[in-house]
Amino acid sequence: MPTIKLGRRAVAAITPGSKAVTYWDSELAGFGLRVFPSGKASWICEYRPGAGGRGAAKRRLTLGPAGDTMMPEAARSAAKDVLARVRLGADPAAERAEERAGETVKDVAEAWFRRHILAKRKASTAAHYRQVLETHIYPRIGSKRAVTVTRQEVARLHSDIAEKGAQARKPTARKRASPMTTRGGKYVANQAVRILSSIYNWAADTGFVPEDHRNPVTRIEKFEEVGRERFLSREELTRLGAAITEAETVGIEWAVDETKPNAKHIPKHRRTVITPHVAAALRLLIFTGMRLREVLNLEWSHFDQERRILLLPDSKTGKKAVVLSDPAFDILVSLPRIGRYVIASESAGLPEEKQRADLKKPWRLVTQRADLSGLRAHDLRHSFASFGAGGGLGLPLIGGLLGHADPKTTARYAHLATDPLRQAANAIAESIALSLSGGADVVPLRKEA
């Protein structure tokens, strides 16, 4: 095992290998750094309990993860405290093992959530994780001791969440239970397993479970996730645009369900009119490819009118600049400014102003009018990308417009770049057709050298 002075510079120079390696400190015996192939590293302290000597088996105590949360100086100080206690007859590793053996999945998960997720993840991500924990993980295995959870129990949890989602889609199930208790499905099941895996990996790194404890999520086969991508055609976009214009001007007539008990009491021929700000939100989704929450959270201070861009301080992928097309720019400059947010809510202009919560009702109104039931607002983002790909724009350019941090995210649209491929296919087919018909004017596709 290598021995070095475990200071900041030396630790920063360490690179992970193909297997875990422990680096021992050259000045403080028993103080070390364990580096894993994944790049994660943990501070450790090793000692012989009791009277010591070769006859006593070594104990190893994880002090904490290496990094900003525990720098070398803090880790060295913690190791000195542990070794001082050992000299007085204590056995810190055994004490911790006894204490941690009784900790439940919920205890460990809450520590993970507080120290890891809240400190390193976006608020929206943390809220999603919290929902999965409270809705699916805690009710099933939250009270179980973390070290006793088996792979079979995790596999059953995985299957049950997927089945819960299938049951929730049945009309009778939706009437009997609330959305919070029925929410599930294959995607959420996979998310729950990923979260559990992260919890156990973090727990092993920080000593909440023994370092050699087998992660019960290992080898759980995930459900196949089929992306729900829908791309609007030009004709469908025309219908949607007409529906937005109708809703903004004369309004869309109510569709009364005559089968409902109180249908006869509902006034006939009433129309719903949407506000200019709601109409602007729908059109911005179409013309920019922005996410729904990005549009609803958009503030006037984010609009750089001179450079014709939006500077979003916090999107799903961090800071983001949105280049505005002429139609998107015209929407913004013509929209009345009421309060802090571009898409004015009912509290616009008030001291306690809040952004609009959603567009569910107006979205349902215009999509039903356009005969596009089932279309999601996020599908407009996919459609924006699909028109770019179909128009021959490169994937890096499309990814830049959408603000994708990972090129793999944009790669899903590669199959939509059909125009250049169709032109090539037509050129080949026309040449072949001339040959088949005995035509004399056959143009070679490529000149021979």
C-alpha positions in Angstrom: 0.0 0.0 0.0 1.4 3.4 -0.9 2.4 5.8 1.9 2.4 9.6 1.3 1.8 12.8 3.2 -2.0 13.2 2.9 -2.2 16.9 2.2 -4.4 18.8 -0.3 -1.8 18.8 -3.1 -1.0 15.1 -2.8 -4.6 14.1 -2.6 -5.5 16.2 -5.7 -2.8 14.4 -7.7 -4.2 10.9 -7.0 -5.9 9.3 -10.0 -8.3 6.3 -9.6 -7.0 2.9 -10.7 -8.7 -0.3 -11.9 -9.3 -1.4 -8.3 -9.6 0.2 -4.9 -6.4 1.5 -3.4 -5.6 2.7 0.2 -3.1 5.5 0.6 -1.7 5.7 4.2 -0.4 8.8 5.8 3.3 9.0 6.4 3.0 11.0 9.6 -0.1 9.7 11.4 -0.2 5.9 11.6 -3.6 4.4 10.9 -4.9 7.4 9.0 -5.6 6.8 5.3 -7.5 7.6 2.1 -9.3 4.8 0.2 -9.8 5.6 -3.5 -12.3 3.6 -5.6 -12.2 3.0 -9.4 -15.3 5.2 -9.7 -13.3 8.2 -8.5 -15.0 8.3 -5.1 -12.7 8.4 -2.0 -13.2 8.0 1.7 -11.1 9.0 4.7 -10.4 6.0 7.0 -8.8 5.3 10.3 -7.4 1.8 11.2 -6.4 0.6 14.6 -6.2 -2.5 16.9 -8.7 -2.3 19.8 -8.0 -3.1 23.4 -4.4 -3.6 24.5 -3.4 -3.7 20.8 -0.6 -5.9 19.6 -0.5 -8.4 16.8 -3.1 -10.6 18.5 -5.9 -8.1 18.1 -7.7 -7.9 14.7 -7.6 -4.5 13.0 -10.7 -2.4 13.0 -11.4 0.1 10.2 -13.6 3.2 10.7 -14.8 5.4 7.8 -14.4 9.0 8.8 -16.3 10.5 5.8 -16.1 11.2 2.1 -13.1 13.0 0.7 -13.9 16.3 -1.0 -15.2 19.7 -0.1 -17.2 18.3 2.8 -14.1 16.9 4.5 -10.7 18.3 3.6 -7.5 16.6 4.6 -7.0 18.8 7.7 -10.5 17.9 9.1 -10.0 14.2 8.3 -6.6 14.2 10.1 -8.1 15.9 13.1 -10.9 13.3 13.2 -8.5 10.5 13.0 -6.4 11.8 15.9 -9.6 12.0 18.0 -10.4 8.4 17.1 -6.9 7.1 18.0 -7.0 9.1 21.2 -10.2 7.3 22.2 -8.7 3.9 21.3 -5.7 4.6 23.7 -8.3 5.1 26.4 -9.8 1.7 25.8 -12.7 2.6 23.4 -13.6 0.7 20.2 -15.2 3.4 17.9 -15.7 1.0 15.0 -17.6 -1.5 17.1 -19.6 1.3 18.7 -20.6 2.7 15.4 -21.4 -0.7 13.9 -23.7 -1.4 16.8 -25.3 1.9 16.5 -25.7 1.8 12.7 -27.0 -1.8 12.7 -30.2 -0.5 14.2 -30.7 2.3 11.8 -33.6 2.0 9.4 -33.8 2.6 5.7 -35.6 5.9 6.5 -32.9 7.0 8.9 -30.1 6.4 6.3 -32.2 7.9 3.5 -32.9 11.0 5.5 -29.2 11.5 6.2 -28.5 10.9 2.5 -31.1 13.4 1.5 -30.0 16.1 4.0 -26.2 15.8 3.4 -26.0 14.8 -0.2 -29.2 15.8 -2.2 -30.0 19.1 -0.6 -26.4 20.1 -0.8 -25.7 19.1 -4.4 -28.9 18.8 -6.3 -31.4 21.3 -7.7 -34.5 22.0 -5.6 -36.8 20.5 -8.3 -34.7 17.3 -8.2 -34.8 17.1 -4.4 -38.6 17.6 -4.5 -38.9 14.7 -6.9 -36.7 12.4 -4.8 -38.7 13.4 -1.7 -41.9 12.4 -3.4 -40.6 9.0 -4.4 -39.2 8.4 -0.9 -42.5 9.3 0.8 -44.8 7.7 -1.7 -43.1 4.4 -2.5 -40.0 3.6 -0.5 -40.8 4.5 3.1 -44.3 2.9 3.2 -42.7 -0.5 2.1 -39.2 -0.7 3.6 -38.7 2.6 5.5 -38.9 0.9 8.9 -36.7 -2.0 8.1 -33.1 -2.0 9.3 -30.9 -0.9 6.4 -28.4 -3.7 6.7 -31.1 -6.4 6.6 -32.9 -5.3 3.3 -32.5 -8.0 0.7 -32.3 -7.9 -3.1 -35.6 -9.9 -3.2 -37.4 -7.2 -1.2 -36.1 -4.5 -3.5 -37.2 -6.6 -6.6 -40.7 -6.9 -5.1 -40.8 -3.1 -4.4 -39.7 -2.5 -8.0 -42.5 -4.7 -9.4 -45.2 -3.4 -7.1 -44.5 0.3 -8.0 -44.8 -0.6 -11.7 -48.0 -2.5 -11.0 -49.4 0.4 -9.0 -48.9 2.6 -12.1 -50.8 0.2 -14.3 -53.7 0.1 -11.8 -53.8 3.9 -11.5 -54.5 4.1 -15.3 -57.7 2.2 -14.9 -60.7 4.7 -14.6 -62.2 2.9 -11.5 -58.8 3.1 -9.7 -58.6 6.9 -10.3 -62.0 7.4 -8.7 -61.1 5.4 -5.6 -57.7 6.7 -4.8 -55.8 10.0 -4.7 -53.1 10.7 -7.3 -50.4 10.6 -4.6 -51.2 7.0 -3.6 -51.7 5.7 -7.1 -48.8 7.4 -8.9 -46.4 4.8 -10.1 -45.4 3.0 -13.3 -42.3 1.6 -14.9 -40.4 4.9 -15.0 -41.1 5.7 -11.3 -40.2 2.1 -10.4 -36.8 2.5 -12.1 -36.4 5.9 -10.4 -37.1 4.3 -7.0 -34.4 1.6 -7.6 -31.9 4.2 -8.7 -32.5 6.3 -5.6 -32.1 3.3 -3.4 -28.9 2.4 -5.1 -27.6 5.9 -4.6 -28.6 5.8 -0.9 -26.7 2.5 -0.3 -23.6 3.6 -2.2 -23.5 6.8 -0.2 -24.1 4.9 3.0 -21.1 2.6 2.3 -18.9 5.6 1.5 -19.8 7.4 4.7 -19.9 4.4 7.1 -23.7 4.3 7.6 -23.5 0.7 6.4 -20.3 -1.5 6.4 -18.0 -0.7 3.5 -18.2 -4.3 2.3 -22.0 -4.4 2.7 -23.6 -5.7 -0.5 -25.9 -3.2 -2.1 -29.3 -4.9 -2.3 -30.1 -3.0 -5.5 -27.3 -4.8 -7.4 -28.5 -6.8 -10.4 -32.1 -5.5 -10.3 -33.1 -5.5 -13.9 -34.8 -2.2 -14.8 -37.9 -1.9 -16.9 -37.5 -0.7 -20.5 -38.4 2.9 -20.7 -40.0 4.0 -23.9 -39.7 7.7 -24.6 -43.1 9.5 -25.0 -42.1 11.6 -27.9 -44.7 13.1 -30.3 -43.9 15.4 -33.1 -46.5 17.7 -34.6 -46.9 17.8 -38.4 -47.3 21.1 -40.2 -51.1 20.5 -40.5 -51.4 19.8 -36.8 -49.4 23.0 -35.9 -51.8 24.9 -38.2 -54.8 23.6 -36.2 -53.2 24.3 -32.9 -52.3 27.9 -34.0 -55.9 28.5 -35.1 -57.2 27.1 -31.8 -55.0 29.5 -29.8 -56.1 32.5 -31.9 -59.8 31.5 -31.5 -59.4 31.1 -27.7 -57.7 34.5 -27.4 -60.2 36.4 -29.5 -63.8 35.1 -29.6 -63.2 32.2 -27.2 -63.9 28.5 -27.5 -67.4 27.2 -26.9 -67.9 24.9 -23.9 -68.2 21.3 -24.7 -71.0 20.0 -22.5 -71.0 16.3 -21.8 -74.7 15.5 -22.1 -74.2 12.2 -20.2 -73.3 14.0 -16.9 -76.1 14.3 -14.3 -76.1 18.1 -14.2 -75.6 18.7 -17.9 -79.0 20.1 -18.5 -78.3 22.9 -16.0 -75.1 24.1 -17.6 -75.7 27.2 -19.8 -75.3 26.4 -23.5 -73.1 28.3 -26.0 -70.8 29.8 -23.4 -67.3 30.5 -24.5 -63.9 30.5 -22.7 -61.5 33.2 -23.5 -57.8 33.0 -22.6 -55.7 36.0 -21.6 -53.0 37.5 -23.9 -50.4 36.3 -21.4 -51.6 32.7 -21.6 -51.7 32.8 -25.4 -48.2 34.2 -25.3 -47.0 31.4 -23.1 -48.4 28.8 -25.5 -46.8 30.5 -28.5 -43.4 30.8 -26.7 -43.5 27.1 -26.2 -44.0 26.6 -29.9 -41.4 29.2 -31.1 -38.6 28.6 -28.6 -38.7 24.9 -27.6 -38.4 26.0 -24.0 -39.6 23.9 -21.2 -43.0 24.7 -19.6 -41.4 25.7 -16.3 -38.9 27.9 -18.0 -41.6 29.9 -19.7 -43.8 30.2 -16.5 -40.8 31.2 -14.4 -39.5 33.7 -17.0 -39.0 37.2 -15.6 -38.8 40.5 -17.5 -35.4 41.0 -16.1 -34.3 37.9 -18.1 -35.2 39.5 -21.4 -32.3 41.2 -23.1 -34.2 43.2 -25.7 -31.1 44.7 -27.3 -29.4 41.4 -28.0 -32.8 39.6 -28.5 -32.0 36.8 -26.1 -33.4 35.4 -22.8 -30.8 34.8 -20.1 -32.2 32.2 -17.8 -30.3 32.1 -14.5 -31.5 28.6 -13.5 -32.9 26.0 -15.9 -32.8 22.2 -15.7 -29.2 22.3 -17.0 -28.1 25.4 -15.2 -27.6 28.9 -16.7 -29.0 29.1 -20.2 -29.3 31.6 -23.0 -32.3 31.3 -25.3 -31.8 32.9 -28.7 -35.1 34.5 -29.8 -36.5 34.1 -33.3 -38.3 37.0 -34.8 -41.8 35.6 -34.0 -40.7 34.9 -30.3 -39.2 38.4 -30.0 -42.4 40.0 -31.4 -44.5 38.1 -28.8 -42.4 39.5 -26.0 -42.2 43.1 -27.1 -46.0 43.3 -27.8 -47.0 41.7 -24.4 -48.2 44.1 -21.7 -45.8 44.1 -18.7 -47.7 43.5 -15.5 -45.5 42.7 -12.6 -42.3 40.7 -12.3 -43.1 37.7 -14.5 -43.6 37.7 -18.3 -46.6 35.3 -18.0 -48.7 37.3 -15.6 -50.5 35.3 -12.9 -53.5 36.4 -10.7 -51.1 37.9 -8.2 -49.2 40.0 -10.9 -48.1 43.4 -9.5 -48.8 42.5 -5.9 -46.0 42.5 -3.2 -46.4 38.7 -2.8 -46.4 38.0 -6.6 -46.0 34.4 -7.6 -45.5 32.9 -11.0 -48.4 31.1 -12.7 -48.6 27.5 -11.5 -49.5 25.8 -14.7 -51.4 25.9 -18.1 -53.5 22.8 -17.6 -56.9 24.3 -18.3 -56.0 26.5 -21.3 -53.9 23.7 -22.7 -56.7 21.2 -22.5 -59.1 23.8 -24.1 -57.0 24.5 -27.2 -55.8 20.9 -27.8 -59.3 19.6 -27.7 -60.4 22.3 -30.0 -57.5 21.5 -32.4 -58.4 17.7 -32.1 -55.0 17.0 -30.5 -56.2 15.3 -27.3 -53.3 13.6 -25.5 -50.8 16.1 -26.7 -48.4 17.3 -23.9 -47.0 20.7 -23.7 -43.5 19.1 -23.7 -44.3 17.7 -27.1 -43.9 21.2 -28.5 -40.3 21.1 -27.5 -39.9 17.8 -29.4 -41.6 19.4 -32.4 -39.3 22.4 -32.3 -36.3 20.0 -32.5 -38.0 17.8 -35.2 -38.5 20.8 -37.5 -34.9 21.7 -37.0 -33.7 18.2 -37.8 -36.0 17.8 -40.7 -34.7 21.1 -42.1 -31.2 19.8 -42.2 -29.8 21.6 -39.1 -27.0 19.8 -37.4 -27.6 18.1 -34.0 -25.1 20.3 -32.2 -26.9 23.4 -33.3 -30.3 22.0 -32.2 -28.8 21.0 -28.9 -27.5 24.5 -28.4 -30.9 26.0 -29.1 -32.6 23.7 -26.7 -29.9 24.0 -24.0 -29.0 20.3 -23.9 -26.0 19.6 -21.6 -25.5 16.1 -23.0 -25.2 15.5 -26.8 -26.9 12.2 -26.3 -30.1 14.0 -25.4 -30.1 15.7 -28.8 -29.2 12.4 -30.6 -32.7 11.2 -30.3 -33.7 13.5 -33.1 -31.1 12.1 -35.5 -33.6 9.9 -37.3 -35.8 12.9 -38.1 -33.1 14.4 -40.4 -34.8 12.8 -43.4 -34.6 15.5 -46.1 -30.9 15.0 -46.9 -31.2 11.3 -46.7 -34.3 11.3 -49.0 -32.5 13.5 -51.5 -29.6 11.0 -51.5 -32.0 8.0 -51.8 -33.8 9.7 -54.7 -30.5 10.4 -56.5 -29.5 6.7 -56.2 -33.0 5.4 -57.2 -33.1 7.7 -60.2 -29.8 6.4 -61.5 -30.9 2.8 -60.9 -34.2 3.5 -62.7 -32.4 4.9 -65.7 -30.3 1.7 -65.9 -33.3 -0.6 -65.6 -35.2 1.2 -68.3 -32.1 1.1 -70.6 -31.7 4.9 -70.6 -28.5 6.2 -72.1 -28.0 9.2 -69.9 -26.8 7.5 -66.8 -24.9 9.9 -64.5 -22.3 8.2 -62.3 -22.7 9.0 -58.6 -19.0 9.3 -58.1 -16.2 9.7 -60.6 -13.5 7.1 -60.5 -10.0 8.3 -59.7 
